[in-house]
Amino acid sequence: MISFLFADDAPVYRDITETFFKEHLQDYDIFISDVVMTEIQKTNDAIKRAGLLDAVKTYQLRLYGPLNAEINDLAEAYIQQNVIPKSKMEDALHVAFATFYEFDILLSWNFKHLANIKKQIQLNAVNQTFGYIRGLSLLNPMEVICEK
């Protein structure tokens, strides 16, 4: 989601993301994972990469817990069960990370692979087979902003 702070090709999503970070961030315990940091480091555009790293500092986004074998296994299960495509391992890791650490919500603008009700149901079903009974909500920032 943080990358949308710089999404000049999607100004509506960029503006909503900025609003979330500037006006709503303090209302929630927000964390990022090593997966997010890896994605930032893989950003080809050096200026955008520096902006993303600056945003992590500016908004005091805290890293939460390490990745581990159980998270990797859960991510692989999403792929093996065709819930998330093999080419989207980072997306699978985001969900597995949030599930393992029992987050309430995973925020994303990725409507195709993450933030939609069908994926939420499918992913939570896989999670239950691994013993994770707490449901994970897959939402976009607009849903959280509009909740107030």
MODELLER restraints for C-alpha pairs under 7 A, 6 or more apart:
rsr = mdl.restraints
at = mdl.atoms
rsr.add(forms.Gaussian(group=physical.xy_distance, feature=features.Distance(at['CA:1:A'], at['CA:107:A']), mean=6.77, stdev=0.5))
rsr.add(forms.Gaussian(group=physical.xy_distance, feature=features.Distance(at['CA:1:A'], at['CA:108:A']), mean=5.13, stdev=0.5))
rsr.add(forms.Gaussian(group=physical.xy_distance, feature=features.Distance(at['CA:1:A'], at['CA:109:A']), mean=6.12, stdev=0.5))
rsr.add(forms.Gaussian(group=physical.xy_distance, feature=features.Distance(at['CA:3:A'], at['CA:52:A']), mean=6.78, stdev=0.5))
rsr.add(forms.Gaussian(group=physical.xy_distance, feature=features.Distance(at['CA:4:A'], at['CA:13:A']), mean=6.61, stdev=0.5))
rsr.add(forms.Gaussian(group=physical.xy_distance, feature=features.Distance(at['CA:4:A'], at['CA:14:A']), mean=5.02, stdev=0.5))
rsr.add(forms.Gaussian(group=physical.xy_distance, feature=features.Distance(at['CA:4:A'], at['CA:17:A']), mean=6.35, stdev=0.5))
rsr.add(forms.Gaussian(group=physical.xy_distance, feature=features.Distance(at['CA:5:A'], at['CA:14:A']), mean=5.19, stdev=0.5))
rsr.add(forms.Gaussian(group=physical.xy_distance, feature=features.Distance(at['CA:5:A'], at['CA:17:A']), mean=6.02, stdev=0.5))
rsr.add(forms.Gaussian(group=physical.xy_distance, feature=features.Distance(at['CA:5:A'], at['CA:18:A']), mean=5.97, stdev=0.5))
rsr.add(forms.Gaussian(group=physical.xy_distance, feature=features.Distance(at['CA:6:A'], at['CA:14:A']), mean=6.59, stdev=0.5))
rsr.add(forms.Gaussian(group=physical.xy_distance, feature=features.Distance(at['CA:7:A'], at['CA:14:A']), mean=5.44, stdev=0.5))
rsr.add(forms.Gaussian(group=physical.xy_distance, feature=features.Distance(at['CA:8:A'], at['CA:14:A']), mean=6.98, stdev=0.5))
rsr.add(forms.Gaussian(group=physical.xy_distance, feature=features.Distance(at['CA:16:A'], at['CA:142:A']), mean=6.71, stdev=0.5))
rsr.add(forms.Gaussian(group=physical.xy_distance, feature=features.Distance(at['CA:17:A'], at['CA:141:A']), mean=6.65, stdev=0.5))
rsr.add(forms.Gaussian(group=physical.xy_distance, feature=features.Distance(at['CA:20:A'], at['CA:141:A']), mean=6.73, stdev=0.5))
rsr.add(forms.Gaussian(group=physical.xy_distance, feature=features.Distance(at['CA:20:A'], at['CA:145:A']), mean=6.60, stdev=0.5))
rsr.add(forms.Gaussian(group=physical.xy_distance, feature=features.Distance(at['CA:24:A'], at['CA:145:A']), mean=6.96, stdev=0.5))
rsr.add(forms.Gaussian(group=physical.xy_distance, feature=features.Distance(at['CA:30:A'], at['CA:61:A']), mean=6.57, stdev=0.5))
rsr.add(forms.Gaussian(group=physical.xy_distance, feature=features.Distance(at['CA:31:A'], at['CA:61:A']), mean=5.79, stdev=0.5))
rsr.add(forms.Gaussian(group=physical.xy_distance, feature=features.Distance(at['CA:31:A'], at['CA:62:A']), mean=5.07, stdev=0.5))
rsr.add(forms.Gaussian(group=physical.xy_distance, feature=features.Distance(at['CA:31:A'], at['CA:63:A']), mean=5.77, stdev=0.5))
rsr.add(forms.Gaussian(group=physical.xy_distance, feature=features.Distance(at['CA:31:A'], at['CA:64:A']), mean=5.86, stdev=0.5))
rsr.add(forms.Gaussian(group=physical.xy_distance, feature=features.Distance(at['CA:32:A'], at['CA:61:A']), mean=6.45, stdev=0.5))
rsr.add(forms.Gaussian(group=physical.xy_distance, feature=features.Distance(at['CA:32:A'], at['CA:62:A']), mean=6.03, stdev=0.5))
rsr.add(forms.Gaussian(group=physical.xy_distance, feature=features.Distance(at['CA:32:A'], at['CA:63:A']), mean=4.99, stdev=0.5))
rsr.add(forms.Gaussian(group=physical.xy_distance, feature=features.Distance(at['CA:32:A'], at['CA:64:A']), mean=6.13, stdev=0.5))
rsr.add(forms.Gaussian(group=physical.xy_distance, feature=features.Distance(at['CA:33:A'], at['CA:63:A']), mean=5.31, stdev=0.5))
rsr.add(forms.Gaussian(group=physical.xy_distance, feature=features.Distance(at['CA:33:A'], at['CA:64:A']), mean=5.67, stdev=0.5))
rsr.add(forms.Gaussian(group=physical.xy_distance, feature=features.Distance(at['CA:34:A'], at['CA:63:A']), mean=6.88, stdev=0.5))
rsr.add(forms.Gaussian(group=physical.xy_distance, feature=features.Distance(at['CA:34:A'], at['CA:66:A']), mean=6.95, stdev=0.5))
rsr.add(forms.Gaussian(group=physical.xy_distance, feature=features.Distance(at['CA:35:A'], at['CA:90:A']), mean=6.69, stdev=0.5))
rsr.add(forms.Gaussian(group=physical.xy_distance, feature=features.Distance(at['CA:35:A'], at['CA:94:A']), mean=6.86, stdev=0.5))
rsr.add(forms.Gaussian(group=physical.xy_distance, feature=features.Distance(at['CA:40:A'], at['CA:49:A']), mean=5.95, stdev=0.5))
rsr.add(forms.Gaussian(group=physical.xy_distance, feature=features.Distance(at['CA:40:A'], at['CA:52:A']), mean=6.69, stdev=0.5))
rsr.add(forms.Gaussian(group=physical.xy_distance, feature=features.Distance(at['CA:41:A'], at['CA:49:A']), mean=6.72, stdev=0.5))
rsr.add(forms.Gaussian(group=physical.xy_distance, feature=features.Distance(at['CA:43:A'], at['CA:49:A']), mean=5.58, stdev=0.5))
rsr.add(forms.Gaussian(group=physical.xy_distance, feature=features.Distance(at['CA:71:A'], at['CA:93:A']), mean=6.89, stdev=0.5))
rsr.add(forms.Gaussian(group=physical.xy_distance, feature=features.Distance(at['CA:71:A'], at['CA:96:A']), mean=5.28, stdev=0.5))
rsr.add(forms.Gaussian(group=physical.xy_distance, feature=features.Distance(at['CA:71:A'], at['CA:97:A']), mean=5.82, stdev=0.5))
rsr.add(forms.Gaussian(group=physical.xy_distance, feature=features.Distance(at['CA:71:A'], at['CA:100:A']), mean=6.44, stdev=0.5))
rsr.add(forms.Gaussian(group=physical.xy_distance, feature=features.Distance(at['CA:72:A'], at['CA:93:A']), mean=6.76, stdev=0.5))
rsr.add(forms.Gaussian(group=physical.xy_distance, feature=features.Distance(at['CA:74:A'], at['CA:96:A']), mean=5.68, stdev=0.5))
rsr.add(forms.Gaussian(group=physical.xy_distance, feature=features.Distance(at['CA:75:A'], at['CA:92:A']), mean=4.71, stdev=0.5))
rsr.add(forms.Gaussian(group=physical.xy_distance, feature=features.Distance(at['CA:75:A'], at['CA:93:A']), mean=5.20, stdev=0.5))
rsr.add(forms.Gaussian(group=physical.xy_distance, feature=features.Distance(at['CA:75:A'], at['CA:96:A']), mean=5.40, stdev=0.5))
rsr.add(forms.Gaussian(group=physical.xy_distance, feature=features.Distance(at['CA:78:A'], at['CA:84:A']), mean=5.64, stdev=0.5))
rsr.add(forms.Gaussian(group=physical.xy_distance, feature=features.Distance(at['CA:78:A'], at['CA:92:A']), mean=6.46, stdev=0.5))
rsr.add(forms.Gaussian(group=physical.xy_distance, feature=features.Distance(at['CA:78:A'], at['CA:123:A']), mean=6.90, stdev=0.5))
rsr.add(forms.Gaussian(group=physical.xy_distance, feature=features.Distance(at['CA:78:A'], at['CA:126:A']), mean=6.92, stdev=0.5))
rsr.add(forms.Gaussian(group=physical.xy_distance, feature=features.Distance(at['CA:79:A'], at['CA:85:A']), mean=5.70, stdev=0.5))
rsr.add(forms.Gaussian(group=physical.xy_distance, feature=features.Distance(at['CA:79:A'], at['CA:86:A']), mean=5.47, stdev=0.5))
rsr.add(forms.Gaussian(group=physical.xy_distance, feature=features.Distance(at['CA:83:A'], at['CA:119:A']), mean=6.97, stdev=0.5))
rsr.add(forms.Gaussian(group=physical.xy_distance, feature=features.Distance(at['CA:83:A'], at['CA:122:A']), mean=6.55, stdev=0.5))
rsr.add(forms.Gaussian(group=physical.xy_distance, feature=features.Distance(at['CA:83:A'], at['CA:123:A']), mean=6.85, stdev=0.5))
rsr.add(forms.Gaussian(group=physical.xy_distance, feature=features.Distance(at['CA:84:A'], at['CA:92:A']), mean=6.41, stdev=0.5))
rsr.add(forms.Gaussian(group=physical.xy_distance, feature=features.Distance(at['CA:84:A'], at['CA:113:A']), mean=6.27, stdev=0.5))
rsr.add(forms.Gaussian(group=physical.xy_distance, feature=features.Distance(at['CA:98:A'], at['CA:106:A']), mean=6.64, stdev=0.5))
rsr.add(forms.Gaussian(group=physical.xy_distance, feature=features.Distance(at['CA:99:A'], at['CA:136:A']), mean=6.53, stdev=0.5))
rsr.add(forms.Gaussian(group=physical.xy_distance, feature=features.Distance(at['CA:103:A'], at['CA:136:A']), mean=6.83, stdev=0.5))
rsr.add(forms.Gaussian(group=physical.xy_distance, feature=features.Distance(at['CA:104:A'], at['CA:136:A']), mean=5.50, stdev=0.5))
rsr.add(forms.Gaussian(group=physical.xy_distance, feature=features.Distance(at['CA:104:A'], at['CA:137:A']), mean=6.20, stdev=0.5))
rsr.add(forms.Gaussian(group=physical.xy_distance, feature=features.Distance(at['CA:105:A'], at['CA:136:A']), mean=5.78, stdev=0.5))
rsr.add(forms.Gaussian(group=physical.xy_distance, feature=features.Distance(at['CA:105:A'], at['CA:137:A']), mean=4.68, stdev=0.5))
rsr.add(forms.Gaussian(group=physical.xy_distance, feature=features.Distance(at['CA:105:A'], at['CA:138:A']), mean=5.87, stdev=0.5))
rsr.add(forms.Gaussian(group=physical.xy_distance, feature=features.Distance(at['CA:105:A'], at['CA:139:A']), mean=6.76, stdev=0.5))
rsr.add(forms.Gaussian(group=physical.xy_distance, feature=features.Distance(at['CA:106:A'], at['CA:137:A']), mean=6.28, stdev=0.5))
rsr.add(forms.Gaussian(group=physical.xy_distance, feature=features.Distance(at['CA:106:A'], at['CA:138:A']), mean=5.05, stdev=0.5))
rsr.add(forms.Gaussian(group=physical.xy_distance, feature=features.Distance(at['CA:106:A'], at['CA:139:A']), mean=6.26, stdev=0.5))
rsr.add(forms.Gaussian(group=physical.xy_distance, feature=features.Distance(at['CA:107:A'], at['CA:138:A']), mean=6.18, stdev=0.5))
rsr.add(forms.Gaussian(group=physical.xy_distance, feature=features.Distance(at['CA:107:A'], at['CA:139:A']), mean=5.06, stdev=0.5))
rsr.add(forms.Gaussian(group=physical.xy_distance, feature=features.Distance(at['CA:107:A'], at['CA:140:A']), mean=5.16, stdev=0.5))
rsr.add(forms.Gaussian(group=physical.xy_distance, feature=features.Distance(at['CA:107:A'], at['CA:141:A']), mean=6.16, stdev=0.5))
rsr.add(forms.Gaussian(group=physical.xy_distance, feature=features.Distance(at['CA:108:A'], at['CA:114:A']), mean=6.83, stdev=0.5))
rsr.add(forms.Gaussian(group=physical.xy_distance, feature=features.Distance(at['CA:108:A'], at['CA:115:A']), mean=5.90, stdev=0.5))
rsr.add(forms.Gaussian(group=physical.xy_distance, feature=features.Distance(at['CA:108:A'], at['CA:139:A']), mean=6.28, stdev=0.5))
rsr.add(forms.Gaussian(group=physical.xy_distance, feature=features.Distance(at['CA:108:A'], at['CA:140:A']), mean=4.97, stdev=0.5))
rsr.add(forms.Gaussian(group=physical.xy_distance, feature=features.Distance(at['CA:108:A'], at['CA:141:A']), mean=6.94, stdev=0.5))
rsr.add(forms.Gaussian(group=physical.xy_distance, feature=features.Distance(at['CA:109:A'], at['CA:115:A']), mean=6.58, stdev=0.5))
rsr.add(forms.Gaussian(group=physical.xy_distance, feature=features.Distance(at['CA:109:A'], at['CA:140:A']), mean=5.42, stdev=0.5))
rsr.add(forms.Gaussian(group=physical.xy_distance, feature=features.Distance(at['CA:113:A'], at['CA:119:A']), mean=6.78, stdev=0.5))
rsr.add(forms.Gaussian(group=physical.xy_distance, feature=features.Distance(at['CA:114:A'], at['CA:138:A']), mean=6.33, stdev=0.5))
rsr.add(forms.Gaussian(group=physical.xy_distance, feature=features.Distance(at['CA:115:A'], at['CA:138:A']), mean=4.76, stdev=0.5))
rsr.add(forms.Gaussian(group=physical.xy_distance, feature=features.Distance(at['CA:115:A'], at['CA:139:A']), mean=5.04, stdev=0.5))
rsr.add(forms.Gaussian(group=physical.xy_distance, feature=features.Distance(at['CA:115:A'], at['CA:140:A']), mean=6.05, stdev=0.5))
rsr.add(forms.Gaussian(group=physical.xy_distance, feature=features.Distance(at['CA:116:A'], at['CA:138:A']), mean=6.57, stdev=0.5))
rsr.add(forms.Gaussian(group=physical.xy_distance, feature=features.Distance(at['CA:120:A'], at['CA:137:A']), mean=6.57, stdev=0.5))
rsr.add(forms.Gaussian(group=physical.xy_distance, feature=features.Distance(at['CA:120:A'], at['CA:138:A']), mean=5.89, stdev=0.5))
rsr.add(forms.Gaussian(group=physical.xy_distance, feature=features.Distance(at['CA:124:A'], at['CA:135:A']), mean=5.98, stdev=0.5))
rsr.add(forms.Gaussian(group=physical.xy_distance, feature=features.Distance(at['CA:124:A'], at['CA:136:A']), mean=6.63, stdev=0.5))
